[in-house]
Amino acid sequence: MAYTFEELKEKTVAELRDIAKEIDHEAVRGYTQMDKDRLLAAICTALNIDMHEHHRVVGIDKTAIKMQIRRLKKQRDEALAAHDHARLKLVRRQIHRLKRKLRKSMI
């Protein structure tokens, strides 16, 4: 049966060991002693499966958000120079939210 990295990653250690039991390859020798990470890597090596995970960007315009962050950083510098603490706090909070939005989209 052909597996993908994502399918194998979702399986339990017991399921991975059952798959490794059926594979005759040097990479999976000693599969009963391996933890999930090593077992997953060994199975992928034996079956020639690419282990690279691709990040999924879901419905956001990354460039627009970064431009908005740059604009807010200028406002932050202006508020800092003017000693406007209320505005400074607001702008920093907006920057923080946008950065978190970018990071969450990379999951």
N, CA, C and O atoms as CSV, one atom per row, in Angstrom:
chain,resi,resn,atom,element,x,y,z
A,1,MET,N,N,0.845,-1.181,0.000
A,1,MET,CA,C,0.000,0.000,0.000
A,1,MET,C,C,0.893,1.248,0.000
A,1,MET,O,O,1.910,1.286,0.693
A,2,ALA,N,N,0.519,2.242,-0.760
A,2,ALA,CA,C,1.286,3.487,-0.838
A,2,ALA,C,C,0.818,4.434,0.264
A,2,ALA,O,O,-0.377,4.676,0.433
A,3,TYR,N,N,1.779,4.959,1.001
A,3,TYR,CA,C,1.483,5.876,2.090
A,3,TYR,C,C,2.063,7.246,1.769
A,3,TYR,O,O,3.000,7.374,0.980
A,4,THR,N,N,1.489,8.261,2.391
A,4,THR,CA,C,2.077,9.594,2.333
A,4,THR,C,C,2.627,9.910,3.714
A,4,THR,O,O,2.282,9.252,4.696
A,5,PHE,N,N,3.484,10.920,3.782
A,5,PHE,CA,C,4.066,11.311,5.063
A,5,PHE,C,C,2.986,11.734,6.047
A,5,PHE,O,O,3.051,11.397,7.229
A,6,GLU,N,N,1.984,12.476,5.558
A,6,GLU,CA,C,0.913,12.950,6.438
A,6,GLU,C,C,0.108,11.791,7.018
A,6,GLU,O,O,-0.268,11.817,8.190
A,7,GLU,N,N,-0.159,10.769,6.191
A,7,GLU,CA,C,-0.893,9.600,6.686
A,7,GLU,C,C,-0.099,8.866,7.757
A,7,GLU,O,O,-0.640,8.480,8.793
A,8,LEU,N,N,1.191,8.678,7.494
A,8,LEU,CA,C,2.032,7.969,8.458
A,8,LEU,C,C,2.173,8.756,9.759
A,8,LEU,O,O,2.203,8.166,10.839
A,9,LYS,N,N,2.258,10.059,9.663
A,9,LYS,CA,C,2.432,10.897,10.852
A,9,LYS,C,C,1.229,10.811,11.786
A,9,LYS,O,O,1.373,10.953,13.001
A,10,GLU,N,N,0.050,10.580,11.227
A,10,GLU,CA,C,-1.172,10.497,12.028
A,10,GLU,C,C,-1.342,9.143,12.721
A,10,GLU,O,O,-2.160,9.013,13.632
A,11,LYS,N,N,-0.582,8.149,12.300
A,11,LYS,CA,C,-0.737,6.808,12.871
A,11,LYS,C,C,-0.045,6.692,14.234
A,11,LYS,O,O,0.852,7.466,14.566
A,12,THR,N,N,-0.490,5.708,15.005
A,12,THR,CA,C,0.106,5.457,16.310
A,12,THR,C,C,1.383,4.648,16.138
A,12,THR,O,O,1.669,4.151,15.049
A,13,VAL,N,N,2.145,4.520,17.210
A,13,VAL,CA,C,3.387,3.753,17.174
A,13,VAL,C,C,3.092,2.287,16.849
A,13,VAL,O,O,3.835,1.657,16.096
A,14,ALA,N,N,2.025,1.749,17.407
A,14,ALA,CA,C,1.666,0.351,17.151
A,14,ALA,C,C,1.345,0.132,15.673
A,14,ALA,O,O,1.747,-0.873,15.087
A,15,GLU,N,N,0.621,1.076,15.077
A,15,GLU,CA,C,0.290,0.958,13.658
A,15,GLU,C,C,1.549,1.068,12.791
A,15,GLU,O,O,1.696,0.358,11.796
A,16,LEU,N,N,2.452,1.972,13.187
A,16,LEU,CA,C,3.704,2.118,12.446
A,16,LEU,C,C,4.553,0.856,12.550
A,16,LEU,O,O,5.206,0.462,11.583
A,17,ARG,N,N,4.544,0.228,13.712
A,17,ARG,CA,C,5.303,-1.028,13.881
A,17,ARG,C,C,4.719,-2.146,13.026
A,17,ARG,O,O,5.462,-2.977,12.504
A,18,ASP,N,N,3.388,-2.175,12.877
A,18,ASP,CA,C,2.768,-3.171,12.004
A,18,ASP,C,C,3.183,-2.959,10.553
A,18,ASP,O,O,3.413,-3.919,9.818
A,19,ILE,N,N,3.277,-1.692,10.145
A,19,ILE,CA,C,3.711,-1.381,8.786
A,19,ILE,C,C,5.178,-1.779,8.611
A,19,ILE,O,O,5.550,-2.354,7.588
A,20,ALA,N,N,6.006,-1.473,9.608
A,20,ALA,CA,C,7.433,-1.785,9.532
A,20,ALA,C,C,7.671,-3.293,9.508
A,20,ALA,O,O,8.642,-3.757,8.910
A,21,LYS,N,N,6.801,-4.051,10.146
A,21,LYS,CA,C,6.934,-5.510,10.179
A,21,LYS,C,C,6.873,-6.090,8.767
A,21,LYS,O,O,7.524,-7.095,8.480
A,22,GLU,N,N,6.098,-5.463,7.891
A,22,GLU,CA,C,5.907,-5.964,6.531
A,22,GLU,C,C,7.000,-5.500,5.568
A,22,GLU,O,O,7.068,-5.981,4.436
A,23,ILE,N,N,7.847,-4.580,6.000
A,23,ILE,CA,C,8.880,-4.021,5.128
A,23,ILE,C,C,10.205,-4.742,5.383
A,23,ILE,O,O,10.638,-4.884,6.527
A,24,ASP,N,N,10.836,-5.192,4.304
A,24,ASP,CA,C,12.142,-5.836,4.415
A,24,ASP,C,C,13.194,-4.843,3.913
A,24,ASP,O,O,13.559,-4.848,2.738
A,25,HIS,N,N,13.666,-4.003,4.815
A,25,HIS,CA,C,14.655,-2.977,4.480
A,25,HIS,C,C,15.546,-2.770,5.701
A,25,HIS,O,O,15.101,-2.904,6.842
A,26,GLU,N,N,16.798,-2.443,5.444
A,26,GLU,CA,C,17.752,-2.264,6.537
A,26,GLU,C,C,17.383,-1.093,7.456
A,26,GLU,O,O,17.718,-1.113,8.640
A,27,ALA,N,N,16.712,-0.099,6.936
A,27,ALA,CA,C,16.370,1.093,7.725
A,27,ALA,C,C,15.389,0.773,8.854
A,27,ALA,O,O,15.386,1.448,9.884
A,28,VAL,N,N,14.561,-0.251,8.662
A,28,VAL,CA,C,13.547,-0.561,9.680
A,28,VAL,C,C,13.950,-1.709,10.593
A,28,VAL,O,O,13.124,-2.198,11.364
A,29,ARG,N,N,15.197,-2.145,10.523
A,29,ARG,CA,C,15.641,-3.183,11.453
A,29,ARG,C,C,15.635,-2.635,12.868
A,29,ARG,O,O,16.096,-1.520,13.115
A,30,GLY,N,N,15.124,-3.404,13.770
A,30,GLY,CA,C,15.017,-2.972,15.156
A,30,GLY,C,C,13.827,-2.059,15.388
A,30,GLY,O,O,13.835,-1.244,16.310
A,31,TYR,N,N,12.797,-2.194,14.550
A,31,TYR,CA,C,11.620,-1.329,14.644
A,31,TYR,C,C,10.890,-1.462,15.977
A,31,TYR,O,O,10.191,-0.535,16.389
A,32,THR,N,N,11.037,-2.582,16.649
A,32,THR,CA,C,10.338,-2.759,17.923
A,32,THR,C,C,10.927,-1.894,19.030
A,32,THR,O,O,10.268,-1.636,20.037
A,33,GLN,N,N,12.173,-1.444,18.845
A,33,GLN,CA,C,12.839,-0.632,19.859
A,33,GLN,C,C,12.784,0.864,19.556
A,33,GLN,O,O,13.215,1.674,20.377
A,34,MET,N,N,12.263,1.241,18.395
A,34,MET,CA,C,12.270,2.643,17.969
A,34,MET,C,C,11.086,3.415,18.538
A,34,MET,O,O,9.999,2.870,18.731
A,35,ASP,N,N,11.327,4.709,18.803
A,35,ASP,CA,C,10.212,5.579,19.167
A,35,ASP,C,C,9.543,6.055,17.877
A,35,ASP,O,O,9.991,5.718,16.782
A,36,LYS,N,N,8.492,6.825,18.006
A,36,LYS,CA,C,7.687,7.182,16.839
A,36,LYS,C,C,8.476,8.004,15.813
A,36,LYS,O,O,8.365,7.759,14.611
A,37,ASP,N,N,9.270,8.974,16.275
A,37,ASP,CA,C,10.006,9.825,15.342
A,37,ASP,C,C,11.003,9.025,14.516
A,37,ASP,O,O,11.075,9.181,13.297
A,38,ARG,N,N,11.766,8.173,15.180
A,38,ARG,CA,C,12.757,7.353,14.461
A,38,ARG,C,C,12.082,6.332,13.560
A,38,ARG,O,O,12.545,6.075,12.449
A,39,LEU,N,N,11.001,5.757,14.032
A,39,LEU,CA,C,10.276,4.772,13.248
A,39,LEU,C,C,9.671,5.412,12.002
A,39,LEU,O,O,9.704,4.828,10.919
A,40,LEU,N,N,9.129,6.593,12.157
A,40,LEU,CA,C,8.551,7.317,11.028
A,40,LEU,C,C,9.630,7.624,9.988
A,40,LEU,O,O,9.410,7.451,8.789
A,41,ALA,N,N,10.785,8.077,10.448
A,41,ALA,CA,C,11.889,8.373,9.533
A,41,ALA,C,C,12.374,7.109,8.829
A,41,ALA,O,O,12.671,7.140,7.634
A,42,ALA,N,N,12.457,6.001,9.558
A,42,ALA,CA,C,12.922,4.742,8.968
A,42,ALA,C,C,11.945,4.236,7.914
A,42,ALA,O,O,12.366,3.778,6.852
A,43,ILE,N,N,10.669,4.312,8.192
A,43,ILE,CA,C,9.660,3.857,7.221
A,43,ILE,C,C,9.695,4.728,5.969
A,43,ILE,O,O,9.614,4.226,4.848
A,44,CYS,N,N,9.817,6.037,6.172
A,44,CYS,CA,C,9.888,6.950,5.025
A,44,CYS,C,C,11.131,6.675,4.183
A,44,CYS,O,O,11.079,6.745,2.955
A,45,THR,N,N,12.233,6.368,4.832
A,45,THR,CA,C,13.459,6.026,4.105
A,45,THR,C,C,13.268,4.731,3.321
A,45,THR,O,O,13.663,4.639,2.158
A,46,ALA,N,N,12.668,3.741,3.954
A,46,ALA,CA,C,12.482,2.441,3.312
A,46,ALA,C,C,11.517,2.522,2.131
A,46,ALA,O,O,11.696,1.826,1.132
A,47,LEU,N,N,10.504,3.363,2.243
A,47,LEU,CA,C,9.494,3.463,1.187
A,47,LEU,C,C,9.746,4.614,0.217
A,47,LEU,O,O,8.932,4.866,-0.671
A,48,ASN,N,N,10.883,5.323,0.383
A,48,ASN,CA,C,11.232,6.478,-0.456
A,48,ASN,C,C,10.146,7.554,-0.442
A,48,ASN,O,O,9.718,8.038,-1.490
A,49,ILE,N,N,9.715,7.913,0.759
A,49,ILE,CA,C,8.695,8.956,0.938
A,49,ILE,C,C,9.399,10.238,1.366
A,49,ILE,O,O,10.244,10.224,2.262
A,50,ASP,N,N,9.048,11.336,0.723
A,50,ASP,CA,C,9.620,12.640,1.066
A,50,ASP,C,C,9.065,13.077,2.414
A,50,ASP,O,O,7.850,13.140,2.602
A,51,MET,N,N,9.968,13.382,3.360
A,51,MET,CA,C,9.550,13.751,4.712
A,51,MET,C,C,9.371,15.257,4.900
A,51,MET,O,O,9.042,15.706,5.998
A,52,HIS,N,N,9.582,16.037,3.849
A,52,HIS,CA,C,9.470,17.487,3.972
A,52,HIS,C,C,8.014,17.881,4.140
A,52,HIS,O,O,7.159,17.493,3.345
A,53,GLU,N,N,7.738,18.657,5.183
A,53,GLU,CA,C,6.387,19.141,5.420
A,53,GLU,C,C,6.221,20.501,4.770
A,53,GLU,O,O,7.071,21.379,4.919
A,54,HIS,N,N,5.147,20.668,4.065
A,54,HIS,CA,C,4.864,21.954,3.440
A,54,HIS,C,C,3.879,22.713,4.317
A,54,HIS,O,O,2.857,22.177,4.745
A,55,HIS,N,N,4.213,23.977,4.574
A,55,HIS,CA,C,3.310,24.798,5.366
A,55,HIS,C,C,2.151,25.244,4.500
A,55,HIS,O,O,2.319,25.600,3.333
A,56,ARG,N,N,1.008,25.218,5.080
A,56,ARG,CA,C,-0.187,25.631,4.350
A,56,ARG,C,C,-0.578,27.037,4.774
A,56,ARG,O,O,-0.899,27.279,5.937
A,57,VAL,N,N,-0.549,27.958,3.824
A,57,VAL,CA,C,-0.990,29.321,4.101
A,57,VAL,C,C,-2.452,29.388,3.699
A,57,VAL,O,O,-2.802,29.194,2.535
A,58,VAL,N,N,-3.295,29.665,4.675
A,58,VAL,CA,C,-4.723,29.582,4.456
A,58,VAL,C,C,-5.329,30.974,4.380
A,58,VAL,O,O,-5.499,31.638,5.402
A,59,GLY,N,N,-5.649,31.411,3.188
A,59,GLY,CA,C,-6.457,32.596,2.967
A,59,GLY,C,C,-5.970,33.910,3.528
A,59,GLY,O,O,-6.802,34.733,3.910
A,60,ILE,N,N,-4.678,34.162,3.602
A,60,ILE,CA,C,-4.213,35.468,4.046
A,60,ILE,C,C,-3.279,36.047,3.005
A,60,ILE,O,O,-2.635,35.316,2.252
A,61,ASP,N,N,-3.213,37.358,2.971
A,61,ASP,CA,C,-2.289,38.049,2.081
A,61,ASP,C,C,-1.086,38.459,2.908
A,61,ASP,O,O,-1.091,39.500,3.566
A,62,LYS,N,N,-0.060,37.631,2.868
A,62,LYS,CA,C,1.113,37.815,3.711
A,62,LYS,C,C,1.810,39.140,3.425
A,62,LYS,O,O,2.263,39.815,4.349
A,63,THR,N,N,1.896,39.510,2.167
A,63,THR,CA,C,2.565,40.752,1.786
A,63,THR,C,C,1.838,41.965,2.347
A,63,THR,O,O,2.468,42.896,2.849
A,64,ALA,N,N,0.516,41.955,2.263
A,64,ALA,CA,C,-0.268,43.085,2.767
A,64,ALA,C,C,-0.121,43.225,4.280
A,64,ALA,O,O,-0.051,44.339,4.799
A,65,ILE,N,N,-0.075,42.101,4.982
A,65,ILE,CA,C,0.071,42.146,6.438
A,65,ILE,C,C,1.437,42.689,6.810
A,65,ILE,O,O,1.556,43.481,7.745
A,66,LYS,N,N,2.475,42.273,6.085
A,66,LYS,CA,C,3.817,42.777,6.383
A,66,LYS,C,C,3.923,44.279,6.098
A,66,LYS,O,O,4.596,45.002,6.832
A,67,MET,N,N,3.268,44.746,5.046
A,67,MET,CA,C,3.265,46.180,4.755
A,67,MET,C,C,2.552,46.952,5.866
A,67,MET,O,O,2.979,48.039,6.255
A,68,GLN,N,N,1.469,46.377,6.366
A,68,GLN,CA,C,0.723,47.009,7.452
A,68,GLN,C,C,1.578,47.063,8.724
A,68,GLN,O,O,1.535,48.049,9.459
A,69,ILE,N,N,2.343,46.017,8.979
A,69,ILE,CA,C,3.233,45.997,10.146
A,69,ILE,C,C,4.285,47.087,10.009
A,69,ILE,O,O,4.584,47.780,10.982
A,70,ARG,N,N,4.852,47.251,8.816
A,70,ARG,CA,C,5.851,48.307,8.599
A,70,ARG,C,C,5.262,49.691,8.852
A,70,ARG,O,O,5.901,50.549,9.460
A,71,ARG,N,N,4.036,49.895,8.376
A,71,ARG,CA,C,3.360,51.175,8.582
A,71,ARG,C,C,3.118,51.420,10.079
A,71,ARG,O,O,3.302,52.532,10.575
A,72,LEU,N,N,2.712,50.384,10.772
A,72,LEU,CA,C,2.472,50.512,12.208
A,72,LEU,C,C,3.763,50.765,12.981
A,72,LEU,O,O,3.753,51.463,13.995
A,73,LYS,N,N,4.873,50.202,12.507
A,73,LYS,CA,C,6.151,50.440,13.178
A,73,LYS,C,C,6.558,51.904,13.061
A,73,LYS,O,O,7.155,52.458,13.984
A,74,LYS,N,N,6.239,52.531,11.931
A,74,LYS,CA,C,6.498,53.966,11.784
A,74,LYS,C,C,5.648,54.764,12.764
A,74,LYS,O,O,6.121,55.715,13.387
A,75,GLN,N,N,4.380,54.359,12.890
A,75,GLN,CA,C,3.492,55.026,13.848
A,75,GLN,C,C,3.995,54.808,15.271
A,75,GLN,O,O,3.916,55.710,16.105
A,76,ARG,N,N,4.500,53.639,15.543
A,76,ARG,CA,C,5.044,53.342,16.866
A,76,ARG,C,C,6.216,54.268,17.183
A,76,ARG,O,O,6.307,54.812,18.283
A,77,ASP,N,N,7.110,54.441,16.213
A,77,ASP,CA,C,8.259,55.328,16.415
A,77,ASP,C,C,7.825,56.772,16.648
A,77,ASP,O,O,8.408,57.480,17.469
A,78,GLU,N,N,6.788,57.206,15.912
A,78,GLU,CA,C,6.276,58.564,16.089
A,78,GLU,C,C,5.659,58.733,17.479
A,78,GLU,O,O,5.876,59.748,18.141
A,79,ALA,N,N,4.890,57.733,17.914
A,79,ALA,CA,C,4.259,57.800,19.236
A,79,ALA,C,C,5.314,57.771,20.336
A,79,ALA,O,O,5.155,58.422,21.369
A,80,LEU,N,N,6.373,57.032,20.120
A,80,LEU,CA,C,7.455,56.954,21.089
A,80,LEU,C,C,8.175,58.301,21.203
A,80,LEU,O,O,8.511,58.749,22.299
A,81,ALA,N,N,8.403,58.930,20.059
A,81,ALA,CA,C,9.068,60.233,20.059
A,81,ALA,C,C,8.183,61.311,20.681
A,81,ALA,O,O,8.690,62.244,21.303
A,82,ALA,N,N,6.864,61.191,20.519
A,82,ALA,CA,C,5.924,62.186,21.054
A,82,ALA,C,C,5.526,61.886,22.499
A,82,ALA,O,O,4.775,62.651,23.104
A,83,HIS,N,N,6.023,60.780,23.055
A,83,HIS,CA,C,5.690,60.360,24.427
A,83,HIS,C,C,4.185,60.159,24.607
A,83,HIS,O,O,3.631,60.445,25.668
A,84,ASP,N,N,3.535,59.661,23.553
A,84,ASP,CA,C,2.100,59.368,23.592
A,84,ASP,C,C,1.938,57.894,23.957
A,84,ASP,O,O,1.878,57.030,23.082
A,85,HIS,N,N,1.868,57.621,25.246
A,85,HIS,CA,C,1.868,56.242,25.728
A,85,HIS,C,C,0.596,55.476,25.368
A,85,HIS,O,O,0.645,54.269,25.132
A,86,ALA,N,N,-0.529,56.165,25.326
A,86,ALA,CA,C,-1.781,55.494,24.973
A,86,ALA,C,C,-1.721,55.014,23.518
A,86,ALA,O,O,-2.071,53.875,23.209
A,87,ARG,N,N,-1.273,55.901,22.642
A,87,ARG,CA,C,-1.152,55.535,21.224
A,87,ARG,C,C,-0.086,54.446,21.034
A,87,ARG,O,O,-0.264,53.538,20.222
A,88,LEU,N,N,1.003,54.538,21.772
A,88,LEU,CA,C,2.083,53.565,21.698
A,88,LEU,C,C,1.582,52.167,22.060
A,88,LEU,O,O,1.897,51.187,21.385
A,89,LYS,N,N,0.807,52.093,23.121
A,89,LYS,CA,C,0.275,50.808,23.559
A,89,LYS,C,C,-0.660,50.217,22.503
A,89,LYS,O,O,-0.620,49.017,22.228
A,90,LEU,N,N,-1.496,51.067,21.918
A,90,LEU,CA,C,-2.440,50.618,20.897
A,90,LEU,C,C,-1.704,50.089,19.656
A,90,LEU,O,O,-2.054,49.034,19.128
A,91,VAL,N,N,-0.699,50.814,19.204
A,91,VAL,CA,C,0.035,50.411,18.010
A,91,VAL,C,C,0.823,49.134,18.263
A,91,VAL,O,O,0.859,48.256,17.401
A,92,ARG,N,N,1.449,49.014,19.416
A,92,ARG,CA,C,2.191,47.790,19.744
A,92,ARG,C,C,1.270,46.582,19.777
A,92,ARG,O,O,1.639,45.503,19.315
A,93,ARG,N,N,0.083,46.759,20.317
A,93,ARG,CA,C,-0.893,45.670,20.374
A,93,ARG,C,C,-1.307,45.240,18.963
A,93,ARG,O,O,-1.452,44.048,18.693
A,94,GLN,N,N,-1.497,46.217,18.064
A,94,GLN,CA,C,-1.870,45.888,16.686
A,94,GLN,C,C,-0.748,45.129,15.980
A,94,GLN,O,O,-1.004,44.171,15.251
A,95,ILE,N,N,0.481,45.555,16.196
A,95,ILE,CA,C,1.628,44.859,15.605
A,95,ILE,C,C,1.683,43.420,16.117
A,95,ILE,O,O,1.898,42.483,15.348
A,96,HIS,N,N,1.489,43.263,17.413
A,96,HIS,CA,C,1.515,41.934,18.035
A,96,HIS,C,C,0.453,41.024,17.411
A,96,HIS,O,O,0.733,39.868,17.095
A,97,ARG,N,N,-0.753,41.541,17.237
A,97,ARG,CA,C,-1.838,40.728,16.673
A,97,ARG,C,C,-1.530,40.312,15.236
A,97,ARG,O,O,-1.783,39.172,14.846
A,98,LEU,N,N,-0.985,41.238,14.456
A,98,LEU,CA,C,-0.672,40.915,13.060
A,98,LEU,C,C,0.442,39.870,12.966
A,98,LEU,O,O,0.389,38.977,12.120
A,99,LYS,N,N,1.437,39.981,13.825
A,99,LYS,CA,C,2.519,38.991,13.812
A,99,LYS,C,C,1.991,37.610,14.199
A,99,LYS,O,O,2.387,36.603,13.612
A,100,ARG,N,N,1.114,37.566,15.168
A,100,ARG,CA,C,0.519,36.283,15.566
A,100,ARG,C,C,-0.328,35.700,14.447
A,100,ARG,O,O,-0.354,34.487,14.244
A,101,LYS,N,N,-1.017,36.572,13.724
A,101,LYS,CA,C,-1.834,36.118,12.595
A,101,LYS,C,C,-0.948,35.470,11.535
A,101,LYS,O,O,-1.311,34.444,10.959
A,102,LEU,N,N,0.209,36.069,11.280
A,102,LEU,CA,C,1.157,35.489,10.316
A,102,LEU,C,C,1.651,34.132,10.790
A,102,LEU,O,O,1.697,33.178,10.013
A,103,ARG,N,N,2.020,34.042,12.058
A,103,ARG,CA,C,2.557,32.787,12.596
A,103,ARG,C,C,1.501,31.680,12.594
A,103,ARG,O,O,1.806,30.528,12.284
A,104,LYS,N,N,0.261,32.032,12.939
A,104,LYS,CA,C,-0.800,31.031,12.974
A,104,LYS,C,C,-1.107,30.495,11.586
A,104,LYS,O,O,-1.495,29.336,11.438
A,105,SER,N,N,-0.937,31.321,10.579
A,105,SER,CA,C,-1.256,30.886,9.229
A,105,SER,C,C,-0.245,29.879,8.705
A,105,SER,O,O,-0.529,29.170,7.741
A,106,MET,N,N,0.929,29.803,9.319
A,106,MET,CA,C,1.973,28.891,8.863
A,106,MET,C,C,1.820,27.491,9.423
A,106,MET,O,O,2.636,26.622,9.115
A,107,ILE,N,N,0.828,27.248,10.214
A,107,ILE,CA,C,0.650,25.920,10.843
A,107,ILE,C,C,0.108,24.935,9.848
A,107,ILE,O,O,-0.108,23.772,10.186
